[in-house]
Amino acid sequence: IDPRLFLGLVLLAAALGGLASSRVLLPLLVPVVALVCGALPFLWLEKRINARAAAFAADYPSVLLAAASSIKAGMTTLGGFQRAVTLLPATSACRQEVENLLAALGRCENRDTAIAAFGRHIRQPDIMLFRQAFSLTIENGGRFAPTLERLARVSRDREVLLRTARVSTATMRMTANVLVVVAPVIMLMIAARTKGYWAL
């Protein structure tokens, strides 16, 4: 998303929230509501970032293993990756990143720049390891298939660990979300039944 458009959405959400709250709340609380409303676009953006990272992580280990198998069979590194993504849908985030990398190298762009652009907008810590290994292989050669297999194993283990952590903390996160919603509701109910509650 364009940064200027996103900034406009943040300001618009904050302005609408402040305007709406000014009709029902004390002036002291209006800035707080405006800040909360202004944070909503950030929450939406964070959700999109996480969704894209999850979509990439779903295909990433499989692509690495498929490329490793093709390289073991005698294909070049670039040919192995080109073949590895052929069965993925065109909308796959992993396929798009691999195809962009191969296209940049095919256009004889600067190798370091092309490799650094791979997964630049994906929140995936394992990508840095791939970039370094890919760059060393392109520059110096060597056995890349075992490295890809280890990277795939690391990526899968990390995803399993993250899923386990999310399951283990699901109850605590649900309780926290309920408290965040219930506390303001209780405060408003008390304010509605108590005269002069908002008086300073």
LUMKOL-610136 format. One record per residue: residue number from 1; x negated, y negated, z of N, C-alpha, C in turn. Coordinates in pm, whole numbers, plus 50000, padded with zeros to 5 digits. Layout:
BEGIN
{NUM,{X,Y,Z},{X,Y,Z},{X,Y,Z}}
...
END
This chain:
BEGIN
{1,{49916,50118,50000},{50000,50000,50000},{49911,49876,50000}}
{2,{49954,49774,49928},{49877,49651,49920},{49871,49584,50058}}
{3,{49750,49543,50103},{49739,49482,50237},{49826,49358,50254}}
{4,{49839,49277,50149},{49921,49157,50160},{50068,49191,50176}}
{5,{50112,49295,50101},{50251,49339,50115},{50277,49395,50254}}
{6,{50180,49471,50305},{50197,49528,50438},{50201,49419,50544}}
{7,{50115,49318,50531},{50116,49206,50625},{50250,49134,50619}}
{8,{50306,49120,50499},{50438,49059,50485},{50546,49139,50556}}
{9,{50538,49273,50546},{50635,49358,50615},{50625,49343,50767}}
{10,{50500,49333,50816},{50481,49317,50961},{50543,49186,51008}}
{11,{50514,49077,50936},{50568,48947,50975},{50720,48944,50963}}
{12,{50773,49006,50858},{50918,49009,50841},{50985,49087,50953}}
{13,{50929,49203,50989},{50987,49283,51097},{50983,49207,51229}}
{14,{50870,49141,51255},{50858,49064,51379},{50958,48948,51381}}
{15,{50974,48879,51268},{51066,48766,51263},{51211,48812,51280}}
{16,{51249,48920,51214},{51386,48969,51227},{51413,49017,51369}}
{17,{51315,49087,51428},{51334,49133,51566},{51346,49018,51663}}
{18,{51260,48915,51645},{51269,48799,51732},{51399,48724,51716}}
{19,{51445,48710,51591},{51570,48639,51565},{51689,48711,51625}}
{20,{51693,48843,51607},{51806,48920,51660},{51806,48920,51813}}
{21,{51687,48934,51873},{51682,48939,52019},{51710,48803,52083}}
{22,{51685,48695,52010},{51707,48562,52067},{51854,48536,52094}}
{23,{51942,48613,52033},{52085,48593,52052},{52140,48668,52173}}
{24,{52065,48767,52222},{52119,48849,52331},{52027,48855,52452}}
{25,{51902,48813,52440},{51807,48824,52550},{51756,48686,52591}}
{26,{51691,48684,52706},{51629,48561,52753},{51513,48523,52662}}
{27,{51484,48393,52647},{51373,48350,52562},{51239,48414,52601}}
{28,{51224,48447,52731},{51099,48506,52777},{51075,48643,52716}}
{29,{51181,48716,52681},{51168,48851,52627},{51161,48855,52475}}
{30,{51191,48744,52411},{51192,48742,52264},{51055,48775,52206}}
{31,{50944,48716,52255},{50813,48753,52198},{50781,48901,52214}}
{32,{50824,48961,52324},{50798,49103,52346},{50870,49187,52241}}
{33,{50997,49153,52217},{51073,49226,52116},{51013,49204,51977}}
{34,{50969,49083,51950},{50907,49054,51820},{50779,49136,51801}}
{35,{50700,49150,51905},{50577,49231,51895},{50610,49378,51871}}
{36,{50712,49427,51940},{50751,49567,51922},{50799,49591,51780}}
{37,{50882,49501,51729},{50931,49514,51592},{50817,49501,51491}}
{38,{50721,49411,51519},{50607,49397,51431},{50519,49519,51427}}
{39,{50525,49601,51533},{50444,49724,51537},{50508,49838,51459}}
{40,{50636,49827,51426},{50705,49935,51356},{50640,49968,51220}}
{41,{50602,49869,51137},{50534,49906,51012},{50404,49982,51035}}
{42,{50333,49953,51145},{50211,50028,51175},{50242,50173,51207}}
{43,{50352,50195,51278},{50393,50332,51308},{50430,50406,51181}}
{44,{50498,50337,51089},{50534,50398,50961},{50408,50431,50881}}
{45,{50311,50340,50881},{50187,50364,50808},{50109,50480,50870}}
{46,{50105,50486,51002},{50036,50597,51069},{50100,50730,51034}}
{47,{50233,50732,51023},{50302,50854,50987},{50267,50897,50845}}
{48,{50258,50802,50753},{50221,50835,50616},{50077,50885,50607}}
{49,{49988,50824,50683},{49848,50867,50684},{49837,51011,50733}}
{50,{49908,51041,50841},{49904,51177,50896},{49966,51277,50800}}
{51,{50074,51238,50731},{50137,51328,50636},{50044,51358,50518}}
{52,{49975,51255,50470},{49880,51277,50359},{49764,51365,50404}}
{53,{49714,51342,50524},{49605,51424,50576},{49648,51570,50592}}
{54,{49771,51591,50638},{49822,51727,50655},{49838,51796,50521}}
{55,{49887,51722,50420},{49902,51780,50287},{49767,51817,50227}}
{56,{49668,51733,50250},{49532,51762,50200},{49475,51884,50272}}
{57,{49490,51889,50405},{49434,51998,50483},{49497,52132,50449}}
{58,{49622,52131,50402},{49690,52256,50368},{49624,52326,50250}}
{59,{49567,52250,50156},{49507,52309,50035},{49355,52310,50039}}
{60,{49296,52229,50123},{49150,52210,50121},{49071,52339,50142}}
{61,{49099,52420,50247},{49021,52544,50264},{49036,52640,50146}}
{62,{49158,52649,50092},{49181,52739,49979},{49101,52697,49856}}
{63,{49094,52566,49833},{49016,52515,49720},{48867,52546,49738}}
{64,{48817,52529,49860},{48677,52558,49886},{48646,52706,49864}}
{65,{48733,52793,49911},{48711,52937,49894},{48722,52978,49747}}
{66,{48819,52920,49676},{48834,52952,49534},{48713,52905,49454}}
{67,{48663,52785,49487},{48543,52735,49419},{48422,52822,49451}}
{68,{48411,52866,49576},{48300,52954,49614},{48304,53084,49536}}
{69,{48422,53141,49520},{48435,53266,49443},{48396,53246,49297}}
{70,{48438,53134,49238},{48403,53106,49099},{48253,53085,49083}}
{71,{48192,53016,49179},{48047,52993,49172},{47972,53126,49185}}
{72,{48019,53215,49273},{47957,53346,49286},{47969,53427,49157}}
{73,{48078,53403,49085},{48099,53475,48959},{48014,53422,48845}}
{74,{47942,53313,48868},{47851,53262,48767},{47886,53126,48710}}
{75,{47995,53066,48755},{48034,52936,48703},{47949,52827,48767}}
{76,{47944,52713,48703},{47875,52598,48760},{47957,52541,48876}}
{77,{47896,52452,48953},{47967,52392,49066},{48089,52313,49019}}
{78,{48070,52231,48916},{48183,52151,48865},{48288,52240,48802}}
{79,{48245,52341,48729},{48341,52434,48668},{48417,52512,48772}}
{80,{48350,52548,48880},{48418,52622,48986},{48527,52540,49051}}
{81,{48500,52412,49076},{48603,52327,49136},{48716,52298,49038}}
{82,{48681,52284,48911},{48786,52259,48812},{48881,52377,48804}}
{83,{48827,52497,48814},{48912,52615,48810},{48989,52633,48941}}
{84,{48929,52591,49052},{48990,52614,49182},{49120,52537,49199}}
{85,{49137,52426,49131},{49256,52343,49152},{49361,52362,49044}}
{86,{49337,52452,48949},{49431,52465,48836},{49568,52516,48880}}
{87,{49572,52598,48986},{49699,52655,49028},{49774,52567,49127}}
{88,{49710,52460,49172},{49779,52369,49264},{49873,52277,49187}}
{89,{49982,52234,49248},{50073,52140,49180},{50004,52007,49155}}
{90,{50050,51935,49054},{49988,51807,49019},{50001,51705,49130}}
{91,{50098,51724,49218},{50118,51629,49328},{50030,51659,49449}}
{92,{49954,51767,49443},{49870,51805,49556},{49763,51699,49580}}
{93,{49751,51653,49705},{49651,51552,49738},{49510,51605,49717}}
{94,{49488,51731,49749},{49355,51790,49732},{49320,51800,49583}}
{95,{49415,51841,49502},{49388,51850,49358},{49357,51712,49300}}
{96,{49429,51611,49341},{49405,51477,49290},{49265,51428,49327}}
{97,{49221,51454,49450},{49088,51411,49491},{48980,51484,49412}}
{98,{48996,51614,49394},{48896,51692,49318},{48892,51647,49173}}
{99,{49007,51626,49113},{49010,51583,48973},{48951,51444,48956}}
{100,{48975,51356,49052},{48914,51222,49045},{48762,51231,49055}}
{101,{48714,51321,49141},{48569,51339,49155},{48508,51393,49026}}
{102,{48571,51495,48970},{48519,51554,48846},{48526,51454,48731}}
{103,{48633,51377,48725},{48647,51278,48618},{48539,51170,48630}}
{104,{48511,51125,48753},{48407,51023,48772},{48270,51075,48733}}
{105,{48240,51200,48769},{48112,51259,48729},{48106,51281,48579}}
{106,{48223,51318,48519},{48227,51337,48375},{48206,51209,48297}}
{107,{48243,51096,48356},{48220,50965,48292},{48080,50912,48319}}
{108,{47998,50995,48383},{47859,50958,48415},{47851,50835,48506}}
{109,{47949,50824,48596},{47940,50718,48695},{47830,50750,48795}}
{110,{47792,50652,48874},{47691,50675,48976},{47731,50792,49065}}
{111,{47642,50889,49077},{47676,51011,49149},{47712,50984,49295}}
{112,{47632,50905,49362},{47657,50878,49503},{47790,50806,49522}}
{113,{47821,50713,49431},{47948,50640,49441},{48066,50732,49418}}
{114,{48053,50821,49319},{48162,50914,49288},{48187,51010,49403}}
{115,{48080,51060,49463},{48095,51155,49574},{48150,51083,49697}}
{116,{48104,50960,49722},{48152,50885,49838},{48301,50853,49827}}
{117,{48353,50844,49703},{48494,50813,49683},{48584,50933,49710}}
{118,{48527,51053,49715},{48607,51174,49738},{48667,51170,49879}}
{119,{48798,51176,49886},{48865,51179,50015},{48849,51053,50098}}
{120,{48820,50941,50033},{48796,50817,50107},{48919,50771,50183}}
{121,{49037,50802,50130},{49161,50759,50194},{49230,50873,50268}}
{122,{49155,50979,50295},{49210,51094,50367},{49148,51099,50506}}
{123,{49231,51112,50607},{49179,51123,50744},{49144,51270,50770}}
{124,{49022,51304,50733},{48975,51442,50747},{48826,51439,50778}}
{125,{48785,51466,50902},{48643,51454,50937},{48553,51552,50862}}
{126,{48609,51665,50816},{48527,51764,50746},{48479,51715,50609}}
{127,{48543,51615,50554},{48507,51570,50419},{48365,51516,50415}}
{128,{48319,51453,50522},{48183,51401,50525},{48081,51513,50505}}
{129,{48105,51628,50568},{48016,51742,50551},{48016,51791,50407}}
{130,{48134,51792,50345},{48143,51835,50205},{48066,51739,50114}}
{131,{48083,51610,50137},{48013,51513,50054},{47862,51534,50060}}
{132,{47810,51551,50180},{47666,51568,50195},{47618,51696,50127}}
{133,{47691,51807,50148},{47651,51934,50086},{47663,51927,49935}}
{134,{47770,51866,49884},{47789,51854,49739},{47678,51770,49677}}
{135,{47644,51661,49742},{47539,51574,49690},{47404,51646,49685}}
{136,{47372,51721,49791},{47246,51794,49793},{47242,51902,49686}}
{137,{47356,51967,49663},{47360,52073,49562},{47344,52016,49422}}
{138,{47413,51906,49394},{47402,51845,49262},{47259,51796,49238}}
{139,{47195,51745,49342},{47062,51687,49326},{46952,51792,49323}}
{140,{46961,51892,49414},{46851,51987,49430},{46885,52130,49391}}
{141,{47012,52158,49366},{47051,52295,49337},{47062,52376,49465}}
{142,{47061,52507,49453},{47071,52594,49570},{47202,52670,49571}}
{143,{47217,52754,49672},{47336,52837,49685},{47445,52757,49755}}
{144,{47543,52719,49679},{47649,52634,49733},{47767,52716,49783}}
{145,{47785,52838,49730},{47902,52920,49767},{47907,52950,49917}}
{146,{47797,52994,49981},{47804,53019,50127},{47838,52893,50206}}
{147,{47787,52779,50160},{47818,52653,50229},{47967,52622,50220}}
{148,{48026,52643,50103},{48169,52619,50087},{48250,52712,50177}}
{149,{48208,52836,50188},{48280,52929,50274},{48274,52887,50420}}
{150,{48157,52839,50464},{48146,52792,50602},{48230,52666,50625}}
{151,{48232,52577,50525},{48315,52456,50538},{48463,52492,50547}}
{152,{48505,52591,50467},{48645,52634,50473},{48679,52692,50609}}
{153,{48586,52768,50666},{48609,52828,50798},{48617,52720,50906}}
{154,{48529,52620,50897},{48532,52509,50993},{48664,52433,50984}}
{155,{48709,52407,50861},{48833,52332,50841},{48952,52409,50897}}
{156,{48957,52539,50871},{49069,52619,50921},{49067,52628,51074}}
{157,{48949,52647,51131},{48940,52654,51277},{48984,52522,51340}}
{158,{48950,52411,51278},{48990,52282,51333},{49141,52266,51328}}
{159,{49203,52307,51217},{49348,52296,51206},{49418,52385,51308}}
{160,{49365,52505,51330},{49423,52595,51431},{49413,52533,51569}}
{161,{49299,52471,51599},{49280,52408,51729},{49377,52291,51748}}
{162,{49395,52211,51642},{49488,52097,51651},{49632,52144,51670}}
{163,{49672,52248,51598},{49808,52300,51614},{49829,52355,51755}}
{164,{49728,52424,51808},{49738,52477,51943},{49752,52364,52045}}
{165,{49675,52258,52025},{49683,52144,52117},{49819,52077,52110}}
{166,{49874,52065,51988},{50006,52002,51975},{50114,52085,52044}}
{167,{50106,52217,52030},{50204,52303,52095},{50191,52295,52247}}
{168,{50067,52293,52294},{50043,52291,52439},{50092,52163,52505}}
{169,{50088,52053,52431},{50126,51924,52487},{50265,51878,52442}}
{170,{50340,51965,52377},{50470,51926,52322},{50565,51881,52433}}
{171,{50568,51955,52544},{50660,51921,52654},{50626,51786,52714}}
{172,{50497,51760,52735},{50457,51631,52793},{50491,51516,52699}}
{173,{50469,51535,52569},{50501,51428,52475},{50650,51404,52467}}
{174,{50730,51511,52474},{50876,51494,52471},{50923,51418,52595}}
{175,{50866,51452,52711},{50903,51382,52834},{50867,51234,52826}}
{176,{50749,51204,52773},{50707,51065,52760},{50800,50989,52666}}
{177,{50839,51051,52556},{50929,50984,52461},{51066,50958,52524}}
{178,{51115,51055,52602},{51244,51036,52668},{51237,50921,52768}}
{179,{51128,50913,52844},{51114,50805,52941},{51106,50670,52873}}
{180,{51039,50664,52758},{51029,50537,52687},{51166,50487,52644}}
{181,{51253,50580,52606},{51387,50541,52560},{51480,50516,52678}}
{182,{51472,50601,52779},{51568,50594,52890},{51543,50472,52979}}
{183,{51417,50438,53004},{51387,50327,53096},{51452,50196,53052}}
{184,{51440,50153,52926},{51509,50029,52887},{51661,50040,52894}}
{185,{51715,50158,52865},{51859,50176,52872},{51908,50158,53015}}
{186,{51836,50217,53111},{51873,50202,53251},{51865,50056,53295}}
{187,{51759,49987,53248},{51743,49847,53283},{51860,49763,53231}}
{188,{51902,49790,53106},{52014,49716,53048},{52145,49747,53120}}
{189,{52164,49873,53162},{52286,49909,53235},{52291,49836,53369}}
{190,{52177,49830,53438},{52173,49758,53566},{52198,49609,53545}}
{191,{52139,49554,53438},{52157,49412,53410},{52302,49380,53379}}
{192,{52369,49472,53309},{52509,49448,53274},{52600,49450,53397}}
{193,{52561,49524,53501},{52645,49535,53621},{52605,49440,53732}}
{194,{52490,49370,53714},{52442,49281,53820},{52442,49136,53771}}
{195,{52516,49053,53835},{52521,48914,53796},{52387,48845,53832}}
{196,{52343,48763,53741},{52219,48690,53763},{52095,48776,53760}}
{197,{52103,48893,53694},{51988,48984,53691},{51868,48920,53622}}
{198,{51896,48846,53514},{51787,48786,53436},{51745,48649,53489}}
{199,{51810,48602,53594},{51775,48471,53647},{51636,48475,53709}}
{200,{51561,48372,53682},{51425,48363,53735},{51427,48303,53875}}
END
